[in-house]
């Protein structure tokens, strides 16, 4: 999915905290929309995508509470749907995105000066880790 | 292990009574009860124990018919069964008073009963009282003295069918007690040294006990207690939240189904306790509600899958062709409920609370339920929702090799559906409470631009909350429909869970045959306390109405009882009139009722200025402000019985 690749690249290159929080919001929005979309046809993976979707929604709400998150209207990342017909490939891509998101948020938490930012980054990283755990393939 | 039921304990009580009755088949002279001090003591003790049984029976009737005799006389609205129950109750109380008055002074403390008869009667009386206690575990007495349900069985216990079954049970018990007192009366009369009070009490008890039985039996002809009514009464379990039973690897289908029943019972009990707490309890969070809605959707999805698999085993149900159609209907309902729960989850997407975390007490047991359902449905014995544990569905022949296992699987799905129907209702009420307490927020950036507020979150707009509540209502209706469809299926398949169907049918379609039970203090008021109290009051002399009736002669017992009730009501009226003439106390002595102060809500883990109500300590440190908001006693009880568990660390619920 090109959207996922673009989002990964954006997260990896996000510099200061404000930019990362904006990218994280959009990444969670993408994860939410894609998991929701995959859920519809997930079959045996319904539970994994459903819980991942719930974790993405929570991650986004947590990011919204970060003091350094800039005000302003939300972007439209949530309009993205999962174009990948192969569910395993979709899950792989989403798990990879969640992994990068979690790593970046954890790193940001370590360097955040504001306790509110630190707590938000830690909690959002936990949600990303949950998504990764749900969607990652068997080792 | 399943919880003890009313029927289990009643069978024990009945076993002892039957044994006691068999002992009386022996000739009097062979019993050794006459002509000796020990024999007299045994008769006295047996009379006392029979009195205890009669007293307990009267209390059952007080539970189902909390009226006094004056109401029976004056009210035209009471059913014939209620009238009969009150009259029989009075008869049983009188019998108990006489029997226990005579036996007063016989002290069994510190030693066992003197003879097998008394021992059997004592054991029966204890078990019969325990049966009543079991029923009463399903409600608590509220602050206003009214009964408040603490389980869904409370509605069943108050239903018409159970009322009829209780009346029939009391009628069934009164008769052998009458024969027993007749036998004891003959024994006491054969020995002139037996205390007069014992002899009189026994002689008076027999007709009273027979009257109680015949009065109830006559009324039950008009309101017959069916076998189903009795089955429902006997199936009432003790209100007990079982200890948690986390899944272990390689559980059998039977163990999985049993574990699902345990989780279902725990989720229902714990969810009930969250309703009132939602206004203030920090552990009730939007994140938790979103998670449980997601879990509910997954439960429905897996249930639909399994019901579909069972339809492929039509060969098992050739004797009951309705089963396959019922399975399809239930599968469709489960799919519909899944869709509705997904809408609930979507409605939570932008709404949050002032606290966060997967902290609601129902979450660990909901997790267990999901995992076990998944392990029933899929071939991986260590299945969890994570992708790494994915597996294909079981082969239908593996899931249900025979009708018995098909019934077990259906029972498990039935328990899960029943739980969701209950959870939808309790979560809806909890969210309504959270809304009333202004605990529902949205990120400001998600609000329309005209919301110009200096916080990151602001109160969720009414339209968003309305959509959320609508979604819950639809999920509740869909979940109830699924549960009802599974009720029918469970009955047809004779699944272990079929009693849930009877319970739901009773509480939803049957109007109660009498008013809800009154609080124990009200209901037990007319019944004298056990004879452990020193000095039982001597029987009161006849009042003017009773005396007039006696003077007329040939009045039957019920008429005399009614006359006594009129005298009693008159005495009560005079007492109240006298008390009402007393000077009232000075105003202002009573502690004024204060409305509870809202807990201090301050966002700790959330950013400062995040919520309009200001910063808060972490969840673990938080308490309701100043203890000013007392927890609901039922909730408190449920919480003590079922301590919350958690698998959550750092905001994650671990499935591995």
Interface residues (C-beta under 8 A of the other chain):
Chain A: X32 X36 X39 X44 X45 X46 X47 X48 X50 X51 X53 X54 X57 X58 X61 X62 X64 X65 X66 X67 X69 X71 X72 X73 X74 X91 X95 X114 X116 X117 X119 X120 X122 X123 X126 X127 X129 X130 X133 X134 X135 X136 X137 X138 X139
Chain B: X286 X287 X290 X291 X293 X294 X297 X298 X301 X302 X342 X345 X346 X348 X349 X350 X352 X356 X370 X374 X378 X385 X386 X387 X388 X389 X390 X391 X392 X393 X443 X444 X445 X446 X449 X456 X457 X603 X605 X606 X607 X608 X609 X610 X650 X651 X652 X653 X654 X655 X656
